[in-house]
Amino acid sequence: MRVAFVRTPRNRNSIAVLMRVLVPLGNGGRLEVAAYDAPPCDLSSADILAFSFTTVDLDEAVSRIAPFARAPHRPLLIAGGPHPSADPEGTLRLGFDAVFTGEAERTLPAFVASWAADPDVRRVVREPVIAAFGQPFDLDSAPHADGTTSEFPFVEISRGCPHSCAFCQVPATFGRKVRFRGPATILAGVAHAVARGHRRIRFLASDAFSYGGGPPEAVAAALDGLLGSCRAAGALFPMLGSFPAEVRPDRVRAELLAVVARHCANRTVVVGAQSGSDAALTLMLRGHCVEDNRRAVRLVAEAGLVPHVDLLFGFPGETREDRLASLDLAREVLGLPESRLHLHAYLPLPGAPAWPALPEPIEPEVVATLRALKDTGRVDGYWDQQVAQGRRVAELLRSGLISAKPWRQL
């Protein structure tokens, strides 16, 4: 039997994590686990076709399962990831047979082992399943890679987030209790990655400047030891403080930036400012203020690093004045040498606290300014695509293909 994951630009890391826990099952050589850019056409009823997708990928996921859903000897169709975790019942209605919510490091291997051992392979198809995760996965129980790893995910150093930012799905997916992967376990995985020729190591965290917990000086000491050890182990280009381990502005301190400057290959630090308006930041439940944003940007620049500042437009309840204040902050940021902006438009996402509130329209003059800022060559982000994606999510919500149920805190 085969477990075939469908790979997309947005799910590569998730698939790599799941393959890491499935490959050791082996089943005496009878179980093949692989990732494909396009679903194999020769899958049978003894196989599993797995999709991990976000809300904006929902249309693509539905179109990809359509040929298999109609096949007489179709594979089992399973789904996981941010969107299925937030709307499992709706995902089943799309045509999937089983949905895995939240963390699947335990639930998916148990399910696959059961499936491989069950001679009645059509049983689950007749009985749709929602596999909800129970106890959160212990990150420190295993490194991110070992000798069997073929696809290397980011080095996840923490999981979960104590905040409840209104636009974010992370707390609903992974919980608000932050778990950490310890230095020894991280180094074990890095050693395997280095042995396979990987020298550029990206760390994954909801906030890079909170690793290990505690005050900034404790975090700085923990990161200094970790990054120094990783470099000594052959990870010559560690990446921290940029994607996928950005930093909250209220956590930025000079001692933490000194660690990045000393050890890391990235010279940019991504700061999640999100708005230049205190009123909008309050609506977003961010837990910091505009002055925190300014201070963080200033400290990054003073450390000899490049501030790369996230700004979000169109959040529900945000006013024209709020957006103009964000444009003022954008101009302040670009007034610093080499600084950059990363622009976003609010995307309504099931599982986020703001769901199902829809985006505020962005005025033509604000749109024109955003486009002019992009022409500076120091602005990136897909805010214009996100405006269109937000409209599509609204259509799916109105059609009933996505549930309007509110956020469920874990």
N, C-alpha and C positions, 0 to 999 in steps of 0.2 A: 504494500500500500504506500501511497505518497501523501505527504502534506505539502501542498504547493502554495506558497505565499505570493501574492501579487504585489510587486514592488512599484512604488510611485516616488516622485521627488520628495514628498512630505512624510513618507512612512519608513524610509530606509533604516533609520536608527531603531525604531520600534521592532521591525522585523529582525534586525540583527540580534536584539536582546532576546526575542522569543526563540530564534533558531539556536541560540546559545543554550537554552534549557531543554529544547526538544531533541537535538541531535544525539545526546547521550542515551536516549531511550533505546535506540537501535533496533529493538525487537528481533535480535538475532540476525540482523542484516535485512530483515523484511520491511523495515520502515525507512523510507527515503524522505528527507526533509530538504527542500530547496526553495529558492526565491526566483521569480521570473518577472521579466518586464511585461510580458503578455501571458495570460493564462494558457497552459498547454491544452491542446485540442483533444488529446487522447486520454483524458481523465475518465475513470470509471466510477461505478457506485461504491467501490472499495476505497476510494480516495477522498481527501479533504481539500477543498479550495478555500483559502483563508484571505480575508481582506481586513486591513487596518486602515481606517479613513477618518478624515475630519469632516465637519459639516459642509465646507465648501467643495469637498470631493464627492458629495452624496450622489449627484447626477452621474458622475463617471462610474462609481461603484455599481449603481443600478444598471447602467448600460452594459457593464462588463459581465454581470451575472446573468443577464437576460438569456443568452444562448444556452447556458448550462441549466437554467431553471426549466427550460422547455425540453431538455434532452431526456430520452426514455431511461437511460442508465446514468443519470447525472451524479456528480460527486456531491458529498455533503458540503453545503455552503455555510461558512462560519464568518463571523465579523467581530471585530474589537476595535479599540482606539477611542479617540475623544468623542466622536459623535455617537457610536453605538453605546458607549458607557453612559452618556447623558440621556439617550432616548432608546433604551433596549426594546421596548414594546413596538415602537415605530419601526425600528430596524428589522424586526421579525416580519412586520407587515410588508416590507420592501421585497421579501422573498428569501431571506436568510433562514437557515434551519436552527442555528444556535448563535447566541450573542454572549460575549465575554466582557463583563464590565470591569472597569478599574484595572487593577494589576492582575496579569494572567500568568505570572511565573509559576504559580502552583496549580491554578484551575485548568489551564490548557494542557500541561503534560498529563494530569490525571485523566482528563477527558480523552485525549488521544490514546493513552494506554488502554482505557476502557473500550474505545472504538476498535482498536486493533485486536482486542481479545474477544469481541462480541461477534459470533457468527451471523447474527441477524443485523446486518449492517444498515438496513433500512429503518430500524426501530426509531432512531432519533429523528429521522425525517418526518415520521408520522406524529412525533411529539416534540414540537419546538421547545428549545431550552434557553433559559437565561441563566448563565453561570456567573453569579455574583461573587466577587472576591470576599473572603472572610478576613482572617488576620493579615495585616499589611506585611508585605515581603520584607525580610531582614536583609538590607543591602549588604551588610557586613558578613553575611553567610557565604558569599561566593564572590570571586573577582569578576570583572566584566568580561574576561576572556580566559581561555585555557588552551591546552594543546590541540583540542578538537575544533577550535573556533575558525570558521572560514570567512565570516563577515563581521568586522570589528565595529561595535557601536562606540559612541562617545563614552568616556569614563564618567559614569554617573556617581558623583561624590555626595549628593544629597537627593532626597525625594520628599515631596510634600511641601506645603507652604503655610505658615501661620497666619498669613494675611487673607483678606477676602476681597481682593480687587474686583470691582463689579463687572468687568469685561472678561474675566479670566476663568477658565474651566479647571485649572490645576487643583485647587482645594477639593472640588467635588469629585475629581477623578482619583486623587492620591491621598486625600485627607489633609488636615491642618497640622498634624503632628509631624515635625521634620525628623527624618531618619538620615543617618550619615553612614557612609562607607569608610571604614578606618584606614589609616595610612598603610598598614601591612597588607591588607586585602587589595587596596588600590595598586600598590607596587607589584603584587603578584600578577595582576592583570596586565599592567604596563610592561612587565618583563616578557610576557608572551607576545604582546604587540610588537615590542622592539625586536624580538627574535624573528618575527615575520617581516621585518623590514620597515615597520612604522616608526617614524621619528617625530612626526607632528602629532601631538596628542591634545585633543580637545576635551576639556572637562565639562560636565553637564551639572547644573545646579539651578534651583529657582532663584537664588541670590548668592553669587560667588563669595560675597563678603560676609557670609554668615556661617561658613564651614566650621563645623564642630560646636557651634553655639558659643554663648558667652559674650563678653565685651570685645570691642575691636582689637585690643592688644592681645587677647587670647586667640582670636581668629588669625591675626597676623602671624603669631608664633606657629600656629598649626599649619597655615599655608606655606610659610617659609620652610618648615621642615619637610612638608610633603613635596613641594615643587623642587627643592634642592635634591631630595632623594630621587625623584623621577628623572631629573637631568643626569644625575650620577649613574642611573640605570640605563642611560642611552636615549631617553626621550629628550632630544636636543631642542625641540621646538614646542614646549608646552604652551597652551592657549587658555587663558583664564581672564575673566572680566570682559570678554566679548562673546558673541554667539558660540555655543548655547549656554553660556553662564554669565549673563549680564549682572549688573549691580543696581540695587536700590539707592537713590540719592541720599536718603537719611542714614545709610550705612557707610558712606564714603568717608575715609579718614586717611591722613597723610601716611601713616605707618602701613596701611593696607596697600596703598598705591606704590609705596616703596618696594614691597614684595613683588608686585607685578613688574615694575620697572627692572628689578634685579634678575628675575628668573624667566619671564615670559617672552615669547616671540612676538606676541601682538603688541603693537604700540598704541592701539586704540582701546578705550574703555567705554563700553556701552552703558549709558546712564538712563534709567527708565523714568524720565521726568514726567512725561505724558501730557502735561498742560502747563500753561503760563498763568492759569487762573486758580486761585485758592478755592473759589466756589465750585469749579469743575472738579478739582481734585477731591473735594468733599463728596460730590456726587459719585465719583469713581471709587470711593472708600479706600483711597490710596494710603492714608495714614502719614502723609508728609505734606509739606507746603512748598510754595514757589521759592521761598528763600532757601530751603533745603536744596532745591534744584540748582539755584545760582551758586551756592556754596560748593556743591559737588563738582560742577563744571569748572569752577575756579581752581579747586584742589587738583583735579585731573591735569589741567594745563600747567599748574605750578610744579607738578611732579615730572614734567617733561613728556607727558603722554598726551594723546589726542582725544578730547571728549567727542563721543559719538552719541548724540542725544535723541532719544525716542520722544516723539510728540504724536498725540492722538486727537483726531478731529471728528466731530459729529456724534459725540456720546449723548445718550438720551438725557434731556434736560439742560444740556449745554446751550448757552446763548451766543448770539453774534458777538457780544462784548467779550465773552470767554474766548472765542476763537481769535478775536483780534489781539487779546492778551497773549495767546500762544504764539501768534505771529511776531509780536514784540519780543518774546523770549527767543524765538528762532533767530531774529536779527541780532540779538545780543550774542547768541552762541556763535553765529557766523562772523561776528566782529573779532573773535579770537583767531589767531593764525592757525590754519590747518584743521580747525574744528569741523565737525560734520553733523548733519541731521539725518535721522531715520524717521520718515513720516508714515503715519498710519491713518486709516479711516476706521471708525468703529464698526466691528462685525458682530451682529447679534448671534450668540452661540448658546445652544441649550446646555444647561449645566452651570452657566455663569450666573452670578447673583442678579445681574440686570435683565436676564432673559424673562419674558419674551419682548422686552422693550425694543423698539426699532430705532435706527439712526435718525438723528436730526439732519435735515437738509443743509448742505454747505453752500453758502452764498456764492454767486458767480465771481464777485470780487475777491473772495477768499481763495476760490479755486484758481483764479488767475495769478494770485500771489504765490500760491504753492507751486504752480508751474514755472513761474519766474525764478523761484528759489532753486528749483531743480536745474535750471539752466546755468547755475553757478558752478556746477560740477562737483559740489560738495554736499549734495543731498541725494539720498537713495530711499528705497521703500516703494511699496506697491499700493499707495493710498488710492490711486485712481482705479486700479483693478478692484480694490476692496469696496469701493463705492458700488460698483456693479455687482460684486458678490453679495453685498448686503441687500440689494434689491432682490436678488434671486432667493436668498434665505427667506425674505419676507413673503415671496410668492409660495415657497414650499410650506411655510407656516400657515398661510391662508388656505392652501389646498388640503391641509391635514397630513401631508407626508412627514412633517415634523411635529411632535407634540408640543403644545404650549404650556405643559406643566412647569411650575416654577422650580427654582433651584432647590436641590435636596442636599443639605449640608451633611458631610460625613465626619 
